[in-house]
Amino acid sequence: MKVLVWQWGRLGAGPRFGACLAEALRDRPGIEVTLSLCRNAEIMTGSNPPRCEMPVRTYRSLAAFLFRLVTAPLALPFLLVRLRRFMPDLAICAMPGPLDVLMAVALRLLGTRLVVVVHDADAHPGDGFPFQMTLQRLLCRCAGGLAVLCGHVGTRLRQQGLAGGARRKLIRFEHPPFAFDMPVPKPPDGTRRLLCFGRLLPYKGLDLLAGALASLPPQVAVSVRVVGSGPESAALDALRACRGVTVENRWVPETEIGALLAWSDALILPYREASQSGVAAAALAAGRPVIATRVGGLREQLSTATQAVLCEPEVDSLARAICLWLEAPKQLAPPTDAAAAWRQAVSDLLQAIGTALPPKLRPVVVPDLPDWLLRTPGRGSRPPTS
């Protein structure tokens, strides 16, 4: 079976999710995988880029995105030709993005079964881009199956009329852990180290964290790093005013994530709402305990994690959870075998897709394009002259 995996984002967890999914699929016998990522994705410019058979150029600004969106019909024939060279039997969108509807249309013309991995059913406050959910729902309507990482997202997709029934199946897919290379941490100085990592947006509950830390007894010794990028806010100012807290409002490249995890004794997710968390997956893979609020899909994601401490999205409850972690003996679990977890998750996903989706559709006949149209613009793209 030929499988296409694509994710056209540049930053964040999307490209890594797609690369991990493709790598796990490659280990399956009888499966030929093509991975499509953005040429400028952060993961592609690192020291160990993933194997990517179909790199694409997308956009670097809002103006470039709007241009790509308007000219999408012109790009469709070129995309069809590239896909016909591989002719996938199954395509998996690892995480929805703005231009994915173009790929969905091309796949539909080829008769390829399409599964979209839906991470969020609703936009979080301060997150995403204009028309993000409109484009995502259009993409979902082009798919034969929707893979969800938690029951919370599945329920919302049913409520939105995007899943259920005979046409569009809902498929469960557990979020496997992300593994990052971790340096050997410095010897501890007796102070417990707590990390809050990720985009610094309102729904992340930074105000709850500030209130909880401010209410801790003076004798409690804890060093807290709040690291990520986001708009300056009153919550960040309140965190800076807390004893033992350092706020680093900046984008964190992939090469630094392992060092952050190695520094920490635990990660804290004080979210006000959530679907699931890639940060939690990375923490579990690193053997770090997780302190998290019971919101959205976090309860489900962390239900089997023995080192997780769950609480309500309230200042007092979060403060008690921090104290419980501080009172417990310091103990780091051995790192999770992330590759094995991905292989098992992919095995379950393929089995569910085989059960839920019908065989490959009859493709629409697409005429061949002349070779001169397939060349990269600016490199001999003019038609031959007689």
C-alpha positions as CSV (number, residue, x, y, z in Angstrom):
1,M,0.0,0.0,0.0
2,K,1.2,3.5,-0.9
3,V,0.6,6.1,1.8
4,L,1.1,9.9,1.6
5,V,1.6,11.8,4.8
6,W,1.7,15.6,4.6
7,Q,1.9,18.6,7.0
8,W,2.8,22.0,5.5
9,G,3.4,24.1,8.6
10,R,6.7,25.8,9.2
11,L,6.9,26.0,13.0
12,G,5.6,24.2,16.0
13,A,4.7,20.5,16.6
14,G,2.9,19.9,13.2
15,P,5.9,19.1,11.1
16,R,7.4,16.9,13.8
17,F,4.1,15.0,14.2
18,G,4.0,14.4,10.4
19,A,7.6,13.2,10.4
20,C,7.1,10.8,13.3
21,L,4.0,9.5,11.7
22,A,5.7,8.8,8.4
23,E,8.7,7.2,10.1
24,A,6.5,4.8,12.0
25,L,4.7,3.9,8.8
26,R,8.0,3.1,7.1
27,D,8.6,0.4,9.6
28,R,5.4,-1.4,8.5
29,P,5.9,-4.2,6.0
30,G,4.2,-3.7,2.6
31,I,3.9,0.0,3.0
32,E,5.6,2.6,0.8
33,V,5.5,6.1,2.3
34,T,5.9,9.6,0.8
35,L,6.3,12.5,3.3
36,S,5.5,16.0,2.2
37,L,6.7,18.9,4.4
38,C,7.3,22.6,3.8
39,R,10.8,23.2,2.5
40,N,11.2,26.0,5.1
41,A,9.9,24.0,8.1
42,E,12.1,24.3,11.1
43,I,12.5,20.6,11.4
44,M,13.8,20.5,7.8
45,T,16.6,23.0,8.5
46,G,18.0,21.3,11.6
47,S,21.0,19.1,11.9
48,N,19.0,15.8,11.4
49,P,16.1,16.6,9.0
50,P,13.6,13.9,8.3
51,R,13.4,12.0,5.1
52,C,11.0,14.0,2.9
53,E,10.2,12.8,-0.6
54,M,7.9,15.6,-1.5
55,P,9.0,19.0,-0.2
56,V,6.8,22.0,-1.1
57,R,7.0,25.7,-0.9
58,T,4.2,27.4,1.0
59,Y,4.5,31.0,2.4
60,R,6.3,33.1,5.0
61,S,3.8,35.9,5.5
62,L,0.1,36.7,5.5
63,A,0.4,38.4,2.1
64,A,2.2,35.4,0.7
65,F,-0.5,33.1,2.1
66,L,-3.3,35.2,0.6
67,F,-1.5,35.0,-2.8
68,R,-1.2,31.2,-2.5
69,L,-4.9,30.9,-1.6
70,V,-6.0,33.0,-4.5
71,T,-3.8,31.2,-7.0
72,A,-4.6,27.7,-5.6
73,P,-6.6,26.7,-8.7
74,L,-3.6,27.4,-10.9
75,A,-1.4,25.3,-8.6
76,L,-3.7,22.3,-8.7
77,P,-2.5,20.8,-12.1
78,F,1.1,20.9,-10.9
79,L,0.2,19.2,-7.6
80,L,-1.8,16.5,-9.5
81,V,1.2,15.6,-11.6
82,R,3.5,15.3,-8.6
83,L,0.9,13.0,-6.9
84,R,0.4,10.9,-10.0
85,R,4.0,9.9,-9.9
86,F,3.3,8.2,-6.6
87,M,-0.4,7.5,-6.8
88,P,-1.1,7.0,-3.1
89,D,-3.8,4.6,-1.9
90,L,-4.2,6.4,1.3
91,A,-3.3,10.0,2.3
92,I,-3.1,11.3,5.9
93,C,-3.1,15.0,6.8
94,A,-1.0,15.0,10.0
95,M,-2.3,18.4,11.2
96,P,-4.6,20.7,9.3
97,G,-3.2,23.9,7.8
98,P,-4.4,26.8,5.6
99,L,-3.5,25.2,2.2
100,D,-4.6,21.7,2.8
101,V,-7.9,22.0,0.9
102,L,-5.8,22.2,-2.3
103,M,-4.2,18.8,-1.5
104,A,-7.6,17.4,-0.6
105,V,-9.1,18.4,-3.9
106,A,-6.2,16.8,-5.8
107,L,-6.5,13.6,-3.8
108,R,-10.2,13.5,-4.5
109,L,-9.6,13.7,-8.2
110,L,-7.1,10.8,-7.9
111,G,-9.6,8.8,-5.9
112,T,-7.3,8.5,-2.9
113,R,-8.8,7.8,0.5
114,L,-8.2,10.7,2.9
115,V,-7.9,10.8,6.7
116,V,-7.4,14.0,8.6
117,V,-5.8,14.0,12.0
118,V,-7.8,16.7,13.9
119,H,-6.0,18.1,16.9
120,D,-8.5,20.8,17.8
121,A,-12.1,21.1,16.9
122,D,-12.3,24.8,18.0
123,A,-9.8,27.7,17.9
124,H,-8.3,28.6,21.2
125,P,-8.5,32.2,22.3
126,G,-5.5,34.1,20.8
127,D,-4.4,31.1,18.8
128,G,-4.5,30.3,15.1
129,F,-5.1,32.5,12.0
130,P,-8.1,34.1,10.3
131,F,-10.6,31.6,8.9
132,Q,-8.6,28.7,10.4
133,M,-11.6,26.7,11.5
134,T,-13.5,27.5,8.3
135,L,-10.7,26.0,6.2
136,Q,-10.3,23.1,8.6
137,R,-14.0,22.2,8.5
138,L,-13.9,22.4,4.7
139,L,-11.0,20.0,4.7
140,C,-12.8,17.6,7.1
141,R,-15.8,17.5,4.7
142,C,-13.4,16.4,1.9
143,A,-12.1,13.5,4.1
144,G,-13.5,9.9,4.5
145,G,-12.2,9.6,8.0
146,L,-11.3,12.0,10.9
147,A,-8.7,10.7,13.4
148,V,-9.0,12.3,16.8
149,L,-6.4,12.4,19.6
150,C,-9.0,12.5,22.4
151,G,-12.7,11.9,23.0
152,H,-13.2,15.6,23.7
153,V,-12.4,16.5,20.1
154,G,-14.4,13.7,18.8
155,T,-17.5,14.9,20.7
156,R,-17.1,18.4,19.3
157,L,-16.7,17.1,15.7
158,R,-20.0,15.2,16.1
159,Q,-21.7,18.3,17.5
160,Q,-20.5,20.3,14.5
161,G,-21.9,17.7,12.2
162,L,-18.5,16.8,10.8
163,A,-18.3,13.2,12.0
164,G,-20.5,10.2,12.4
165,G,-22.8,8.4,10.0
166,A,-21.8,6.4,6.9
167,R,-19.9,9.1,5.0
168,R,-17.3,10.3,7.5
169,K,-16.0,8.0,10.1
170,L,-14.4,9.0,13.5
171,I,-11.1,7.2,14.2
172,R,-9.3,7.2,17.5
173,F,-5.6,7.8,17.5
174,E,-3.6,8.2,20.7
175,H,-1.0,10.9,20.7
176,P,2.3,9.1,21.0
177,P,5.1,10.9,22.9
178,F,7.7,13.2,21.3
179,A,11.3,12.3,22.0
180,F,14.0,15.0,22.1
181,D,17.7,14.6,22.6
182,M,18.4,15.5,26.3
183,P,21.8,16.6,27.6
184,V,22.9,15.4,31.0
185,P,21.5,18.0,33.5
186,K,23.7,19.8,36.0
187,P,23.7,18.3,39.5
188,P,20.7,19.5,41.5
189,D,21.2,22.2,44.2
190,G,18.2,21.1,46.3
191,T,15.7,23.4,44.7
192,R,12.9,21.7,42.8
193,R,12.6,22.9,39.2
194,L,9.3,23.5,37.5
195,L,8.9,24.2,33.8
196,C,5.9,25.9,32.0
197,F,6.7,25.6,28.3
198,G,4.7,26.4,25.2
199,R,3.0,29.4,23.5
200,L,2.2,32.1,26.1
201,L,-1.5,32.6,25.2
202,P,-4.5,33.5,27.4
203,Y,-6.0,30.0,27.4
204,K,-2.8,28.5,28.8
205,G,-3.9,29.7,32.3
206,L,-0.8,31.8,33.0
207,D,-2.9,33.9,35.4
208,L,-3.8,30.8,37.3
209,L,-0.1,29.8,37.6
210,A,0.8,33.3,38.8
211,G,-1.9,33.2,41.5
212,A,-0.9,29.7,42.6
213,L,2.8,30.5,42.9
214,A,2.0,33.7,44.8
215,S,0.0,31.8,47.3
216,L,2.7,29.2,48.1
217,P,4.2,29.5,51.6
218,P,7.4,31.5,51.9
219,Q,9.5,28.5,53.0
220,V,8.7,26.6,49.8
221,A,11.8,26.5,47.5
222,V,10.9,26.1,43.9
223,S,12.5,27.5,40.7
224,V,10.1,28.1,37.9
225,R,10.8,28.8,34.2
226,V,8.1,30.1,32.0
227,V,9.4,29.7,28.4
228,G,7.6,30.3,25.1
229,S,6.4,33.0,22.8
230,G,3.4,35.2,23.0
231,P,2.1,38.7,23.5
232,E,3.1,40.6,26.7
233,S,0.3,40.5,29.2
234,A,-0.7,41.3,32.8
235,A,-0.3,37.5,33.6
236,L,3.3,37.5,32.5
237,D,4.0,40.6,34.6
238,A,2.4,38.9,37.6
239,L,4.6,35.8,37.0
240,R,7.7,38.0,36.8
241,A,6.8,39.4,40.2
242,C,6.6,36.0,41.8
243,R,9.6,34.7,43.8
244,G,11.8,32.3,42.0
245,V,10.1,32.7,38.6
246,T,11.9,33.5,35.3
247,V,9.9,34.5,32.2
248,E,11.5,33.9,28.8
249,N,9.2,35.3,26.2
250,R,10.8,34.0,23.0
251,W,10.4,31.4,20.3
252,V,12.2,28.2,21.3
253,P,13.8,26.3,18.4
254,E,13.6,22.6,18.3
255,T,17.2,22.2,19.2
256,E,16.6,23.7,22.7
257,I,13.6,21.7,23.7
258,G,15.7,18.7,25.0
259,A,17.8,21.0,27.2
260,L,14.6,22.6,28.7
261,L,13.2,19.2,29.5
262,A,16.5,18.0,31.0
263,W,16.6,21.1,33.3
264,S,13.1,20.4,34.7
265,D,12.0,18.2,37.5
266,A,8.4,18.5,36.3
267,L,6.2,20.3,33.8
268,I,3.1,22.3,34.7
269,L,0.1,22.8,32.3
270,P,-2.3,25.3,34.1
271,Y,-4.6,25.4,31.0
272,R,-8.1,26.9,31.1
273,E,-9.0,24.8,28.1
274,A,-7.2,22.2,26.0
275,S,-7.8,19.4,23.5
276,Q,-4.6,17.5,24.2
277,S,-1.0,18.6,24.7
278,G,2.2,17.9,22.7
279,V,4.1,19.4,25.7
280,A,2.6,16.7,27.9
281,A,3.6,14.0,25.4
282,A,7.2,15.3,25.4
283,A,7.3,15.4,29.2
284,L,6.1,11.8,29.5
285,A,8.6,10.7,26.9
286,A,11.3,12.4,29.0
287,G,10.1,10.7,32.2
288,R,9.1,14.0,33.8
289,P,6.0,14.3,36.0
290,V,3.2,16.6,34.8
291,I,1.0,18.9,36.8
292,A,-2.1,19.7,34.8
293,T,-5.6,21.0,35.0
294,R,-8.6,18.7,34.3
295,V,-9.8,20.4,31.1
296,G,-10.6,19.3,27.6
297,G,-8.7,16.2,26.6
298,L,-5.9,16.6,29.2
299,R,-7.7,14.3,31.7
300,E,-7.9,11.6,29.1
301,Q,-4.4,12.0,27.8
302,L,-2.9,11.9,31.4
303,S,-5.3,9.3,32.9
304,T,-2.7,6.5,32.7
305,A,0.4,8.5,33.6
306,T,1.4,7.5,37.1
307,Q,3.4,10.6,37.6
308,A,0.7,13.1,36.6
309,V,-1.0,15.3,39.2
310,L,-4.4,16.6,38.0
311,C,-6.3,19.5,39.5
312,E,-9.2,21.9,38.8
313,P,-8.5,25.1,36.7
314,E,-8.6,27.2,39.9
315,V,-5.8,29.0,41.8
316,D,-6.3,27.1,45.1
317,S,-6.5,23.7,43.4
318,L,-3.4,24.4,41.3
319,A,-1.5,25.5,44.4
320,R,-2.4,22.3,46.2
321,A,-1.3,20.3,43.2
322,I,2.1,22.0,43.2
323,C,2.5,21.4,47.0
324,L,1.6,17.7,46.5
325,W,4.3,17.4,43.9
326,L,6.8,19.2,46.2
327,E,6.0,16.9,49.1
328,A,6.4,13.7,47.1
329,P,9.9,12.2,46.8
330,K,11.8,13.4,43.7
331,Q,11.6,10.6,41.2
332,L,12.1,10.7,37.5
333,A,10.7,7.8,35.4
334,P,12.9,6.3,32.7
335,P,12.4,7.8,29.3
336,T,9.7,6.3,27.2
337,D,10.5,4.4,24.0
338,A,8.9,6.9,21.8
339,A,9.6,5.0,18.6
340,A,7.9,1.9,19.9
341,A,4.9,4.0,21.0
342,W,4.6,5.5,17.5
343,R,4.8,2.1,15.9
344,Q,2.0,0.7,18.1
345,A,-0.2,3.8,17.5
346,V,0.3,3.6,13.7
347,S,-0.5,-0.1,13.8
348,D,-3.8,0.7,15.6
349,L,-4.5,3.6,13.2
350,L,-4.1,1.5,10.1
351,Q,-6.3,-1.2,11.5
352,A,-9.0,1.3,12.3
353,I,-8.7,2.9,8.8
354,G,-9.0,-0.4,7.1
355,T,-12.2,-1.1,9.0
356,A,-13.8,2.4,8.7
357,L,-12.9,3.5,5.1
358,P,-14.1,1.8,1.9
359,P,-11.6,0.7,-0.8
360,K,-9.9,3.3,-3.0
361,L,-12.3,5.4,-5.1
362,R,-12.4,5.5,-8.9
363,P,-10.0,8.3,-9.9
364,V,-10.9,11.1,-12.2
365,V,-9.0,11.0,-15.5
366,V,-6.5,13.9,-15.4
367,P,-4.6,14.7,-18.7
368,D,-0.8,14.7,-18.7
369,L,0.9,18.1,-18.7
370,P,3.9,18.9,-20.9
371,D,7.3,18.6,-19.3
372,W,8.1,22.3,-19.6
373,L,5.2,23.1,-17.3
374,L,6.6,20.9,-14.5
375,R,9.9,22.7,-14.2
376,T,10.5,25.0,-11.3
377,P,9.6,28.6,-12.2
378,G,12.6,30.6,-13.2
379,R,14.6,27.5,-14.2
380,G,13.8,26.9,-17.8
381,S,10.0,27.1,-17.4
382,R,9.4,28.7,-20.8
383,P,7.8,26.5,-23.5
384,P,10.2,25.2,-26.2
385,T,10.5,27.3,-29.3
386,S,10.5,25.9,-32.8
